[in-house]
């Protein structure tokens, strides 16, 4: 069988083909070496090609390095103590330089074009296959649009012709490439495919997690909104390839803002099987994964390493493992408590565990103090802080075979398994924290407050070494038994990509940008749906106790009468912190430099407790990522042609 190459990535064979069991309702994978046009003219080929499009998501979402590219350098995250160049370079704070070699947005480029070509193959050839519905072809259309939408946001204009013609399936090795403009990508690929997908997709997915009308409407609304911002270009951010900020169909930004609002509202009014979960906690609680708020995810499983796509026992730190959460987990396993009240000997009291609050620590990315203190200022009424972060680490030494029923912690006080060993406080305490550690030796530089058995850290002492970890993405397993489980394997949870809740944000943002709204669905009305849900508690995550409280009235009353883009961005961070949205949000709204140019965090050493202000040099050209060096090296172009192909500023 002839090897198939995509012209944009030299030697990139389509190495994963997937099949679907006819009687099952889950995706089943069947490795193949290549795809051919003839294969896509069979029922097995069409279904296998479409299933491959779901499978490729695992190489992007959950990949810790691509995750870094979506968050580090924004107002949410900076580099942490153990960060290497992958994380320092993208922070733009003077500790590295973002280049075509170091940009980890290469993950998106390298993985998306083969998937687009697979979609091309299905769309072009499936009409000749028997027993193929328009609905399954629509799944391929969704993924082609999805891929081009992500690429256009990241790199600007990208090629629509992969070697055999525009939006055609390529079967030849081609080492040249021509980039289309941003308007061409949206109006020739993204919008038409999503409109057709909405027409042909079912309300309920063909398989669990499969594409639906509601999912396609979300991405069409997001694409309209993003393109509207691009046309308006309020801060004169350059685009590439250079082109006028003009729509080929003659529409202006206001037209697209209205379209974004209308499509999002249509999806809210016709949700199919999707709805908001009753509490924010339920959205991210491991036992409730794949709930009806999640419309698209990169799936994994603890039932089978084969279907999981990676080892259950030891993750490699590479795709298709889901290892993103490692990056934002500091090394809590250094935490020690004493075996005697006089602290004459110590043991590790918080062991590495395959549980949602723990997992494998890599200490590569740290949240800024700004987001913890300011964005999540309301930690009493708003459940999203507690439902996002780990701020309390509890003793689990018994699961590691340490026989002591009691250990001794801060102030020489006894603690038992399950008790708090370390807490990052919600707010600055009125009593000064003693960080001197002259009596009770916190080996991570935490301090003591009188009367408390747990060591404590104030928000102002959050540092590159110790910080709130990300509970919402944390590792969750059901097969740990009474032990620590397999904490070194990649997460077997799905990585969420699209949520029903985002429809409310898209419609609200479009309304702020001038879209005419329906009665009861103003920007404030829509945001308050989300905020009301955020005020409902059923569990205090870090307190580890039941909490049946409803602060929805307080939450909605606190919503300002005039909703601004800044307020929507604050709300989006509270709702989607650490999920990979942030760089795209700041680039779309052209607020990256304004919102992320400075940040505060303490340093990387154990006794660093004082905030330091860091400055970022975010230039207009940074609003596009560089074309990966591997792509540049693979093309047979002369020097001038290669220079013209690369995004400006990354020579």
VMD Tcl script that draws the C-alpha trace (Angstrom):
set ca {
  {0.00 0.00 0.00}
  {1.32 3.40 -0.94}
  {2.42 5.68 1.90}
  {0.43 8.90 2.09}
  {2.10 12.13 3.08}
  {0.79 15.57 3.76}
  {2.84 18.25 2.13}
  {2.98 20.39 5.24}
  {4.83 17.90 7.42}
  {7.69 16.07 5.80}
  {7.37 12.32 6.16}
  {4.26 12.46 8.35}
  {2.52 9.15 7.68}
  {-1.07 8.75 8.80}
  {-0.12 6.18 11.39}
  {-3.38 5.85 13.29}
  {-6.54 4.55 11.71}
  {-9.52 3.73 13.85}
  {-12.57 1.54 13.45}
  {-15.98 1.36 15.07}
  {-17.60 -1.82 16.29}
  {-20.99 -2.05 14.60}
  {-22.91 -2.95 17.74}
  {-21.15 -0.72 20.23}
  {-21.76 2.88 21.10}
  {-18.15 3.68 21.91}
  {-15.24 4.36 19.62}
  {-12.95 1.38 19.10}
  {-9.49 1.76 17.60}
  {-7.94 -0.44 14.95}
  {-4.39 0.57 13.97}
  {-3.62 0.88 10.27}
  {-0.59 2.28 8.51}
  {-2.16 4.50 5.84}
  {-5.35 5.86 4.31}
  {-6.12 5.78 0.58}
  {-9.00 7.17 -1.49}
  {-10.21 3.61 -2.10}
  {-10.34 2.98 1.65}
  {-12.58 6.01 2.13}
  {-14.99 4.64 -0.47}
  {-15.90 1.80 1.88}
  {-18.12 1.86 4.95}
  {-15.23 0.65 7.10}
  {-12.97 3.32 5.67}
  {-15.40 6.16 6.29}
  {-16.18 5.09 9.83}
  {-12.50 4.41 10.50}
  {-11.46 7.78 9.14}
  {-14.03 9.64 11.21}
  {-13.05 7.71 14.32}
  {-9.44 8.71 13.67}
  {-10.55 12.33 13.89}
  {-11.74 11.75 17.44}
  {-8.55 9.84 18.21}
  {-6.23 12.61 17.08}
  {-7.60 14.90 19.80}
  {-5.56 12.94 22.35}
  {-2.33 14.08 20.70}
  {-3.28 17.72 21.33}
  {-5.56 17.95 24.36}
  {-3.89 16.60 27.48}
  {-0.45 17.09 25.90}
  {1.34 19.09 28.60}
  {3.47 21.07 26.18}
  {0.58 22.25 24.06}
  {-1.30 22.96 27.30}
  {1.60 25.22 28.27}
  {1.30 27.07 24.94}
  {-2.33 27.89 25.73}
  {-1.76 29.24 29.24}
  {1.80 30.22 30.16}
  {2.41 33.90 29.55}
  {-1.22 34.85 30.18}
  {-2.73 36.36 33.32}
  {-3.45 32.81 34.55}
  {-0.04 31.10 34.51}
  {3.67 31.73 34.53}
  {6.63 29.34 34.69}
  {7.28 27.43 37.92}
  {10.42 26.43 39.80}
  {11.34 23.37 37.71}
  {10.37 24.86 34.34}
  {12.64 24.32 31.38}
  {12.78 26.35 28.18}
  {9.42 25.05 26.98}
  {7.78 27.13 29.70}
  {10.24 29.98 30.25}
  {10.41 30.97 26.59}
  {6.67 31.42 26.23}
  {6.36 33.54 29.39}
  {7.89 36.53 27.52}
  {9.26 37.85 30.83}
  {12.92 38.00 29.85}
  {13.97 34.47 30.83}
  {13.78 33.05 27.31}
  {12.75 33.81 23.76}
  {9.81 32.44 21.78}
  {11.06 31.21 18.41}
  {9.93 28.84 15.66}
  {12.07 26.20 17.38}
  {10.82 26.72 20.95}
  {7.13 27.43 20.37}
  {5.07 24.46 21.52}
  {2.16 25.51 19.36}
  {3.94 23.19 16.95}
  {1.81 20.43 18.50}
  {-1.33 21.98 17.04}
  {0.22 22.50 13.60}
  {1.76 19.04 13.37}
  {-1.31 17.15 14.55}
  {-4.06 19.16 12.87}
  {-3.05 19.08 9.21}
  {-3.01 15.26 8.98}
  {-6.46 15.25 10.60}
  {-7.71 17.84 8.12}
  {-6.46 15.68 5.28}
  {-8.25 12.68 6.77}
  {-11.43 14.76 6.89}
  {-10.84 15.75 3.27}
  {-10.58 12.10 2.34}
  {-13.86 11.23 4.03}
  {-15.79 14.20 2.64}
  {-14.48 13.71 -0.89}
  {-14.89 9.93 -1.17}
  {-17.68 8.87 1.19}
  {-20.38 9.56 -1.41}
  {-19.21 6.39 -3.18}
  {-19.49 4.21 -0.07}
  {-22.59 2.19 0.67}
  {-24.61 2.59 3.87}
  {-23.04 5.95 4.71}
  {-25.32 8.68 6.01}
  {-24.82 12.39 5.57}
  {-24.60 12.59 9.38}
  {-21.30 10.74 9.59}
  {-19.85 12.83 6.76}
  {-20.96 15.85 8.77}
  {-18.73 14.67 11.62}
  {-15.78 14.94 9.24}
  {-16.94 18.41 8.22}
  {-17.08 19.44 11.86}
  {-13.52 18.29 12.48}
  {-12.18 19.97 9.35}
  {-13.77 23.24 10.44}
  {-12.59 22.73 14.01}
  {-9.02 22.22 12.84}
  {-8.96 25.24 10.56}
  {-10.57 27.40 13.25}
  {-7.88 26.48 15.78}
  {-5.10 26.99 13.24}
  {-6.37 30.41 12.09}
  {-6.58 31.67 15.67}
  {-3.04 30.48 16.37}
  {-1.08 31.15 13.19}
  {-3.22 33.44 11.04}
  {-3.89 32.34 7.48}
  {-2.99 28.73 6.70}
  {-3.07 26.55 3.56}
  {-6.38 25.23 2.26}
  {-4.58 23.33 -0.50}
  {-2.57 20.44 0.92}
  {-1.22 19.41 -2.47}
  {-4.17 18.19 -4.54}
  {-6.33 21.31 -4.62}
  {-8.27 23.40 -2.14}
  {-9.96 21.23 0.51}
  {-9.05 18.12 -1.48}
  {-7.59 14.86 -0.16}
  {-3.86 14.81 -0.81}
  {-2.09 11.53 -1.64}
  {1.26 12.81 -2.88}
  {4.45 14.08 -1.33}
  {4.53 17.83 -1.92}
  {7.19 20.05 -0.39}
  {5.76 23.45 -1.20}
  {2.96 25.38 0.43}
  {0.95 28.56 -0.03}
  {-0.86 30.17 2.89}
  {-4.40 31.45 2.42}
  {-5.52 34.62 4.19}
  {-7.59 34.63 7.37}
  {-10.82 35.65 5.56}
  {-10.32 32.85 3.04}
  {-9.89 30.27 5.79}
  {-13.05 31.37 7.58}
  {-15.32 31.92 4.57}
  {-14.17 28.97 2.44}
  {-13.60 26.35 5.12}
  {-14.74 27.11 8.65}
  {-18.17 28.68 8.07}
  {-19.36 26.44 5.18}
  {-18.33 23.24 6.94}
  {-19.98 24.20 10.22}
  {-23.18 25.30 8.53}
  {-23.37 21.98 6.68}
  {-22.51 20.11 9.87}
  {-25.38 21.81 11.71}
  {-27.72 20.85 8.89}
  {-26.69 17.17 8.85}
  {-25.54 16.29 12.37}
  {-28.01 14.65 14.79}
  {-29.21 16.16 18.04}
  {-27.79 13.17 19.91}
  {-24.37 11.92 18.95}
  {-23.87 8.74 16.95}
  {-21.66 7.52 19.81}
  {-21.08 8.83 23.31}
  {-19.02 11.98 22.94}
  {-19.83 12.21 19.23}
  {-20.39 15.45 17.33}
  {-23.89 16.97 17.44}
  {-25.79 19.98 16.15}
  {-25.26 21.76 19.47}
  {-21.50 21.24 19.32}
  {-21.35 22.55 15.75}
  {-23.45 25.57 16.74}
  {-21.05 26.35 19.58}
  {-18.08 26.39 17.21}
  {-19.92 28.33 14.54}
  {-20.88 30.95 17.14}
  {-17.27 31.06 18.41}
  {-15.96 31.37 14.85}
  {-18.38 34.20 14.03}
  {-17.41 35.98 17.24}
  {-13.67 35.56 16.64}
  {-13.93 36.66 13.02}
  {-15.96 39.70 14.08}
  {-13.15 40.75 16.40}
  {-10.64 40.10 13.62}
  {-12.53 42.38 11.22}
  {-12.90 45.11 13.83}
  {-9.25 44.91 14.94}
  {-9.66 47.53 17.70}
  {-5.98 47.62 18.70}
  {-4.46 47.42 15.21}
  {-2.89 44.00 15.68}
  {-1.16 42.88 12.45}
  {-2.41 39.86 10.53}
  {-0.56 37.48 8.25}
  {-0.51 36.80 5.36}
  {-1.06 40.52 5.03}
  {-4.54 41.37 3.80}
  {-7.19 44.01 4.24}
  {-9.49 43.48 7.20}
  {-12.38 43.02 4.80}
  {-14.91 40.26 4.47}
  {-15.17 38.72 0.96}
  {-18.96 38.74 1.28}
  {-19.06 42.40 2.23}
  {-20.19 41.96 5.84}
  {-18.80 43.98 8.71}
  {-17.92 42.99 12.27}
  {-21.39 43.93 13.57}
  {-22.93 41.38 11.20}
  {-20.77 38.61 12.61}
  {-21.36 39.62 16.23}
  {-25.07 39.33 15.56}
  {-24.61 35.97 13.89}
  {-22.58 34.77 16.88}
  {-25.32 35.82 19.28}
  {-28.13 34.30 17.21}
  {-26.42 30.95 16.73}
  {-25.44 30.69 20.40}
  {-28.98 31.48 21.54}
  {-30.39 28.96 19.09}
  {-28.15 26.32 20.67}
  {-29.18 27.32 24.19}
  {-32.85 27.12 23.20}
  {-32.37 23.79 21.40}
  {-29.82 22.02 23.59}
  {-30.47 18.42 22.62}
  {-29.13 16.22 25.43}
  {-26.88 18.93 26.90}
  {-27.46 21.09 29.95}
  {-25.63 22.80 32.78}
  {-24.75 20.65 35.76}
  {-26.45 21.67 39.00}
  {-23.17 22.71 40.63}
  {-19.75 23.76 39.38}
  {-18.25 20.97 41.49}
  {-20.24 18.40 39.50}
  {-18.76 19.59 36.20}
  {-15.26 18.52 37.23}
  {-15.80 15.81 39.82}
  {-14.03 12.70 38.51}
  {-16.91 10.27 39.13}
  {-19.11 12.55 37.00}
  {-16.83 12.68 33.95}
  {-18.50 12.75 30.51}
  {-21.51 14.50 31.98}
  {-24.11 16.33 29.86}
  {-22.36 19.67 30.07}
  {-19.37 18.33 28.15}
  {-19.90 18.29 24.38}
  {-16.44 17.25 23.16}
  {-13.50 15.62 24.88}
  {-10.28 13.75 24.17}
  {-11.08 10.44 25.77}
  {-9.05 8.04 27.91}
  {-9.93 5.04 30.03}
  {-8.61 3.10 32.99}
  {-10.18 -0.10 31.65}
  {-7.54 -0.79 28.99}
  {-4.09 0.60 28.22}
  {-4.72 -0.11 24.54}
  {-7.83 2.02 24.38}
  {-6.39 4.54 26.83}
  {-3.57 5.35 24.45}
  {-0.91 5.19 27.14}
  {0.47 3.23 30.08}
  {-1.57 3.18 33.28}
  {1.51 2.78 35.45}
  {4.13 5.15 34.09}
  {3.47 8.07 31.77}
  {6.09 9.04 29.24}
  {5.42 12.75 29.27}
  {4.36 12.58 25.65}
  {1.22 12.23 23.56}
  {-1.22 10.55 23.54}
  {-0.93 10.44 27.34}
  {-3.10 12.92 29.22}
  {-0.36 14.53 31.31}
  {-1.28 18.22 31.25}
  {-2.13 18.41 34.94}
  {1.38 17.28 35.89}
  {2.67 20.63 34.66}
  {0.59 22.65 37.13}
  {1.23 20.39 40.14}
  {3.96 21.48 42.58}
  {5.90 18.83 44.49}
  {3.69 18.47 47.56}
  {5.38 15.12 48.27}
  {8.16 16.98 50.11}
  {5.71 17.72 52.91}
  {6.93 16.26 56.20}
  {5.49 15.71 59.64}
  {7.19 14.40 62.77}
  {6.88 11.02 64.42}
  {7.30 12.67 67.85}
  {6.14 15.96 69.30}
  {9.74 17.16 69.66}
  {10.29 16.77 65.91}
  {13.26 14.46 66.44}
  {12.43 12.46 63.30}
  {10.19 13.07 60.31}
  {8.34 11.17 57.55}
  {6.70 12.21 54.31}
  {3.11 12.74 55.42}
  {1.56 13.48 51.99}
  {2.45 10.78 49.52}
  {2.07 10.85 45.75}
  {-1.36 9.35 45.07}
  {-3.53 8.69 42.02}
  {-6.33 10.84 43.42}
  {-7.89 14.00 42.06}
  {-6.19 16.29 44.58}
  {-2.74 14.77 44.14}
  {-1.12 13.02 41.16}
  {2.33 13.39 39.64}
  {4.13 16.71 40.30}
  {6.29 18.38 37.67}
  {6.25 22.02 38.92}
  {6.45 23.53 35.44}
  {3.62 26.11 35.59}
  {2.42 28.25 38.50}
  {-0.66 30.47 38.77}
  {0.05 34.15 39.28}
  {-0.84 35.72 42.60}
  {-3.00 38.18 40.68}
  {-5.44 35.54 39.54}
  {-5.66 33.89 42.98}
  {-6.09 37.14 44.90}
  {-8.00 39.31 42.42}
  {-9.83 37.18 39.86}
  {-10.99 34.76 42.54}
  {-11.55 37.47 45.15}
  {-14.92 36.05 46.27}
  {-14.06 32.69 47.78}
  {-17.08 32.59 50.08}
  {-20.04 32.82 47.74}
  {-18.43 31.68 44.49}
  {-17.78 27.92 44.49}
  {-15.46 28.09 41.50}
  {-12.28 28.76 43.48}
  {-12.88 25.70 45.64}
  {-13.99 23.71 42.59}
  {-10.87 24.67 40.63}
  {-7.90 24.44 42.99}
  {-6.29 22.19 45.55}
  {-5.39 24.44 48.48}
  {-5.32 21.82 51.25}
  {-3.05 18.77 51.28}
  {-4.13 16.00 53.66}
  {-2.17 13.23 55.28}
  {-2.20 9.89 53.47}
  {0.90 8.26 54.93}
  {-1.15 5.25 56.03}
  {-1.66 4.31 52.36}
  {2.12 4.12 51.95}
  {2.53 1.64 54.81}
  {3.73 4.14 57.43}
  {2.33 2.56 60.63}
  {1.96 5.67 62.79}
  {-1.67 6.39 63.62}
  {-0.68 9.94 64.62}
  {2.01 12.32 63.42}
  {2.90 15.77 64.72}
  {2.63 18.85 62.58}
  {2.48 22.64 63.01}
  {2.72 23.84 66.62}
  {3.60 20.27 67.59}
  {-0.05 19.33 67.31}
  {-1.13 15.78 66.40}
  {-2.63 14.94 63.02}
  {-4.24 11.76 61.72}
  {-4.65 10.45 58.18}
  {-7.08 12.73 56.35}
  {-6.18 15.79 58.43}
  {-4.77 18.91 56.78}
  {-0.97 19.01 56.65}
  {-0.64 22.22 54.61}
  {-3.17 24.89 53.65}
  {-2.84 27.83 51.30}
  {-5.17 30.31 52.97}
  {-8.03 31.92 51.08}
  {-7.11 35.39 52.37}
  {-4.34 37.17 54.22}
  {-4.72 36.37 57.93}
  {-5.05 39.11 60.54}
  {-2.37 37.36 62.61}
  {1.12 37.34 61.14}
  {2.28 33.95 59.94}
  {5.53 32.74 61.48}
  {7.65 31.47 58.60}
  {10.84 31.22 60.67}
  {10.56 27.44 61.12}
  {12.84 27.51 64.16}
  {10.71 25.02 66.12}
  {8.45 23.24 63.63}
  {10.46 22.58 60.53}
  {8.33 22.97 57.41}
  {10.67 21.80 54.70}
  {8.69 23.67 52.03}
  {8.88 27.04 53.76}
  {5.33 27.12 55.11}
  {4.52 28.88 58.36}
  {2.44 28.44 61.48}
  {-0.54 30.20 63.03}
  {-1.35 29.67 66.67}
  {-3.93 27.00 67.36}
  {-3.63 25.35 63.96}
  {-2.17 21.90 63.33}
  {-1.70 22.56 59.62}
  {1.16 24.56 58.20}
  {-0.08 27.59 56.26}
  {0.89 29.82 53.36}
  {-0.69 33.23 52.72}
  {-1.83 34.16 49.19}
  {0.94 36.77 49.12}
  {3.51 33.97 49.60}
  {2.34 31.87 46.65}
  {5.53 31.23 44.76}
  {7.06 29.44 41.82}
  {7.74 26.54 44.19}
  {4.43 26.16 46.06}
  {1.01 27.22 44.85}
  {-2.58 26.00 44.45}
  {-2.70 22.89 42.29}
  {-5.44 22.28 39.74}
  {-8.11 19.98 41.19}
  {-10.48 20.20 38.22}
  {-8.05 18.36 35.93}
  {-6.64 16.12 38.66}
  {-6.00 12.43 38.24}
  {-8.95 10.26 39.21}
  {-8.99 6.47 39.35}
  {-11.50 3.98 40.72}
  {-9.06 1.08 41.05}
  {-6.66 2.34 43.75}
  {-8.11 0.08 46.44}
  {-6.77 1.14 49.84}
  {-3.42 2.23 48.46}
  {-1.87 5.03 46.48}
  {-2.75 3.52 43.11}
  {-0.71 4.35 39.99}
  {0.12 8.07 40.36}
  {2.91 8.02 37.77}
  {0.70 7.09 34.85}
  {-1.01 9.64 32.66}
  {-4.51 10.62 33.66}
  {-7.17 8.20 32.49}
  {-9.80 10.92 32.60}
  {-11.11 12.58 29.43}
  {-9.68 16.01 28.66}
  {-12.66 18.32 28.19}
  {-12.61 20.50 25.07}
  {-16.10 21.98 24.62}
  {-18.76 22.77 27.22}
  {-22.40 23.73 26.91}
  {-21.76 26.58 29.37}
  {-19.61 28.42 26.84}
  {-22.66 29.20 24.72}
  {-23.74 31.66 27.42}
  {-20.36 33.39 27.33}
  {-20.25 33.59 23.54}
  {-23.73 35.10 23.36}
  {-22.94 37.53 26.19}
  {-19.71 38.68 24.55}
  {-21.49 39.19 21.23}
  {-24.13 41.24 23.03}
  {-21.46 43.43 24.61}
  {-20.06 43.94 21.11}
  {-23.40 45.31 19.95}
  {-25.58 42.36 18.94}
  {-29.31 42.93 19.40}
  {-30.55 40.69 22.19}
  {-33.71 38.77 22.91}
  {-35.89 39.50 25.91}
  {-34.42 37.92 29.03}
  {-31.15 37.16 27.27}
  {-29.07 40.27 27.68}
  {-25.37 39.96 28.44}
  {-26.12 40.32 32.15}
  {-28.94 37.76 32.01}
  {-26.69 35.23 30.32}
  {-23.73 35.78 32.64}
  {-26.04 35.51 35.62}
  {-27.10 32.02 34.57}
  {-23.48 31.00 35.00}
  {-22.95 33.02 38.19}
  {-26.11 31.68 39.80}
  {-24.87 28.13 39.25}
  {-21.48 29.10 40.69}
  {-23.20 30.16 43.91}
  {-24.64 26.70 44.55}
  {-22.50 24.46 46.77}
  {-22.98 20.83 47.66}
  {-19.44 20.02 48.76}
  {-16.56 22.00 50.28}
  {-13.74 20.46 48.30}
  {-10.76 21.71 50.28}
  {-12.62 21.48 53.59}
  {-13.54 17.89 52.66}
  {-17.02 18.28 54.12}
  {-20.56 18.43 52.81}
  {-21.71 22.00 52.22}
  {-25.28 22.54 51.11}
  {-25.37 26.30 50.63}
  {-27.01 28.46 47.98}
  {-25.42 31.85 47.38}
  {-26.91 32.29 43.92}
  {-28.83 35.41 45.00}
  {-25.67 37.00 46.33}
  {-23.78 36.07 43.19}
  {-26.31 37.52 40.76}
  {-26.82 40.64 42.86}
  {-23.08 41.31 42.69}
  {-23.05 41.19 38.88}
  {-22.56 44.72 37.55}
  {-25.40 46.32 35.63}
  {-23.07 47.15 32.75}
  {-21.25 44.08 31.47}
  {-17.93 44.85 29.78}
  {-15.43 42.73 27.90}
  {-13.12 42.95 30.91}
  {-15.85 41.54 33.12}
  {-16.55 38.72 30.68}
  {-12.84 37.89 30.60}
  {-12.80 37.80 34.41}
  {-15.82 35.50 34.40}
  {-14.32 33.28 31.73}
  {-11.20 32.88 33.86}
  {-13.27 31.98 36.91}
  {-15.23 29.45 34.87}
  {-12.49 27.96 32.69}
  {-9.28 28.60 34.60}
  {-6.52 26.22 33.57}
  {-8.52 24.50 30.84}
  {-6.54 25.91 27.91}
  {-8.87 28.73 26.84}
  {-6.96 31.74 28.11}
  {-4.45 32.60 25.37}
  {-7.21 32.34 22.77}
  {-9.51 34.57 24.84}
  {-6.88 37.29 25.24}
  {-5.80 37.12 21.59}
  {-9.38 37.21 20.29}
  {-10.24 40.29 22.37}
  {-6.81 41.86 21.75}
  {-6.33 42.35 25.51}
  {-3.32 40.10 26.09}
  {-0.79 42.89 26.54}
  {-3.13 44.91 28.71}
  {-4.12 42.09 31.05}
  {-0.90 40.07 31.26}
  {1.95 42.57 30.87}
  {2.76 42.42 34.61}
  {2.16 39.82 37.28}
  {3.18 39.06 40.84}
  {4.57 35.87 42.35}
  {7.18 34.98 44.98}
  {10.43 33.36 43.95}
  {11.54 29.72 43.55}
  {13.32 29.16 46.86}
  {11.86 27.60 50.00}
  {11.96 30.80 52.02}
  {10.63 33.07 49.25}
  {7.45 34.64 50.68}
  {7.52 38.15 49.23}
  {5.70 39.04 46.00}
  {7.91 40.14 43.12}
  {6.53 42.04 40.12}
  {7.55 40.67 36.74}
  {7.12 42.44 33.41}
  {6.37 40.79 30.10}
  {7.36 42.13 26.70}
  {4.24 41.25 24.70}
  {4.54 42.70 21.22}
  {1.79 42.92 18.56}
  {3.48 40.22 16.46}
  {3.19 37.80 19.40}
  {-0.56 37.62 18.78}
  {0.34 35.00 16.17}
  {2.52 32.03 17.01}
  {5.48 31.22 14.73}
  {5.19 28.61 12.00}
  {7.11 25.63 13.48}
  {10.73 25.26 12.43}
  {10.11 21.67 11.38}
  {7.60 22.92 8.82}
  {9.99 25.57 7.58}
  {12.83 23.06 7.21}
  {10.64 20.54 5.37}
  {9.63 22.85 2.53}
  {11.64 23.21 -0.64}
  {11.48 26.99 -0.87}
  {14.24 29.51 -1.37}
  {15.29 31.86 1.38}
  {13.01 34.70 0.34}
  {10.03 32.37 -0.02}
  {10.63 30.90 3.42}
  {10.97 34.34 4.94}
  {7.65 35.29 3.35}
  {6.02 32.13 4.69}
  {7.00 32.71 8.33}
  {4.96 35.03 10.53}
  {6.72 38.39 10.92}
  {8.78 38.89 14.06}
  {10.05 35.31 14.16}
  {12.92 35.54 11.69}
}
mol new
graphics top color blue
foreach p $ca { graphics top sphere $p radius 0.5 }
foreach p [lrange $ca 0 end-1] q [lrange $ca 1 end] { graphics top cylinder $p $q radius 0.2 }
display resetview
